[in-house]
Amino acid sequence: MSASDAERDSTAATAARWFATTHWTVVLAARDKNDTTAQEALARLCSTYWYPLYAFIRRQGSTPQEAEDLTQEFLSRLIERHALGNVKPNAGKFRSFLLACLKNFLANEWDRRQAAKRGGRCNIVSWDEGSAEERYLVEPHHETTPEKLFEQSWALKVIESVLEQLHKEYADAGKAQIFEAIHSYLEEEGADTYAEMATRLNMTEGAVKMAVLRLRESFRERLRSEIAQTVADATEIDEELRHLFACLSR
């Protein structure tokens, strides 16, 4: 084997290991295999995206009931592979794929109000319906387009997921109190000084500073890992991170 062949094989192996961790792995498995495990994995994945989809539909003018029905129907069709037949491994960003599928679904189904006409909703993805509308009602209602609201909701969901992972990690290590006390320092210096926080936690000021530094590093690493799962090419990670923070700053 030549040096160039070995290099190509190494690059391919690295890409394969990286790709195996992405959301696209779940999507492609659900597309390519008649496997209930793959379908269940896709259902779990979709459950993390239900609110951005719901918010997009609501901002398009649907009532809360209509938005719930349409969101559930869209996700059920996606999970049942109706929208997966032509998906390729290089399909791009997962959020863009979902939004494009949703727009296509709404264009075909909006006037039919299919969920009601079939005599009931298909609750294939579980969520707290009351919290969905409560959350939507506190969204800013100025010139935010459905697309912008979808992307803002997506960005917030990514951050929320990372914080949940970190909270669990700290709780499993018996450090939940520390996480709850210092996680506000991820964005800013917090309401308390490091000295005040040290007194509250019965730690030295230096130990608090180190804990905040480690938390920020863990947050950056997990955020990058979370974004890596949503793109089809590792070269898109930095671009997607910039887009996420741009969405949050709007």
WOSUL-V81365 format. One record per backbone hydrogen bond with DSSP energy under -1.0 kcal/mol. CO is the residue of the C=O (numbers start at 1). NH is the residue of the N-H. E is the energy in kcal/mol with one decimal. If there is no record, write none. Layout:
CO|NH|E, CO|NH|E
This chain:
2|6|-2.4, 3|7|-2.3, 4|8|-2.3, 5|9|-2.6, 6|10|-2.4, 7|11|-2.5, 8|12|-2.6, 9|13|-2.4, 10|14|-2.3, 11|15|-2.6, 12|16|-2.5, 13|17|-2.3, 14|18|-2.3, 15|19|-3.2, 16|20|-1.8, 18|21|-1.8, 19|22|-1.9, 23|27|-2.0, 24|28|-3.1, 25|29|-2.2, 26|30|-2.2, 27|31|-1.7, 28|32|-2.8, 29|33|-1.8, 33|35|-1.8, 35|39|-2.1, 36|40|-2.5, 37|41|-2.1, 38|42|-2.2, 39|43|-2.2, 40|44|-2.2, 41|45|-2.1, 42|46|-2.9, 43|47|-1.7, 45|48|-1.3, 46|49|-1.7, 49|53|-1.7, 50|54|-2.8, 51|55|-3.2, 52|56|-2.0, 53|57|-2.2, 54|58|-2.6, 55|59|-2.5, 56|60|-1.1, 57|62|-1.5, 58|61|-1.8, 63|67|-2.9, 64|68|-2.3, 65|69|-2.4, 66|70|-3.0, 67|71|-2.4, 68|72|-2.5, 69|73|-2.6, 70|74|-2.6, 71|75|-2.5, 72|76|-2.5, 73|77|-2.3, 74|78|-2.3, 75|79|-2.8, 76|80|-1.9, 77|82|-2.3, 78|81|-1.6, 81|84|-1.0, 84|87|-1.5, 88|91|-1.4, 93|97|-2.2, 94|98|-2.5, 95|99|-2.3, 96|100|-2.4, 97|101|-2.3, 98|102|-2.5, 99|103|-2.5, 100|104|-2.0, 101|105|-2.4, 102|106|-2.8, 103|107|-2.2, 104|108|-1.5, 105|109|-2.1, 106|110|-2.3, 109|113|-1.3, 113|117|-1.8, 114|118|-1.5, 115|120|-1.9, 116|119|-1.5, 122|124|-2.3, 127|129|-1.0, 128|132|-1.6, 129|133|-1.6, 130|134|-2.2, 131|135|-2.6, 132|136|-2.2, 133|137|-2.4, 136|139|-1.7, 145|149|-2.6, 146|150|-2.4, 147|151|-2.2, 148|152|-2.8, 149|153|-2.5, 150|154|-2.4, 151|155|-2.6, 152|156|-2.4, 153|157|-2.1, 154|158|-2.2, 155|159|-2.1, 156|160|-2.7, 157|161|-2.4, 158|162|-2.1, 159|163|-2.5, 160|164|-2.2, 161|165|-2.1, 162|166|-2.4, 163|167|-2.7, 164|168|-2.2, 165|169|-2.3, 166|170|-2.7, 167|171|-2.7, 168|172|-3.0, 169|173|-1.2, 170|175|-3.6, 171|174|-1.8, 175|179|-2.2, 176|180|-2.7, 177|181|-1.5, 178|182|-2.2, 179|183|-2.2, 182|185|-2.0, 183|186|-1.6, 184|187|-1.1, 184|188|-1.4, 193|197|-2.5, 194|198|-2.3, 195|199|-1.8, 196|200|-2.0, 197|201|-2.3, 198|203|-2.6, 204|208|-1.8, 205|209|-2.3, 206|210|-2.2, 207|211|-2.3, 208|212|-2.5, 209|213|-2.3, 210|214|-2.5, 211|215|-2.2, 212|216|-2.5, 213|217|-2.1, 214|218|-2.7, 215|219|-2.6, 216|220|-2.4, 217|221|-2.3, 218|222|-2.7, 219|223|-2.7, 220|224|-2.2, 221|225|-2.2, 222|226|-2.7, 223|227|-2.4, 224|228|-2.3, 225|229|-1.1, 227|230|-1.8, 229|23|-4.4, 230|94|-3.7, 233|236|-2.3, 234|237|-1.4, 236|240|-2.5, 237|241|-2.4, 238|242|-2.2, 239|243|-2.1, 240|244|-2.5, 241|245|-2.2, 242|246|-2.0, 243|247|-2.4, 244|248|-1.8, 245|249|-1.2
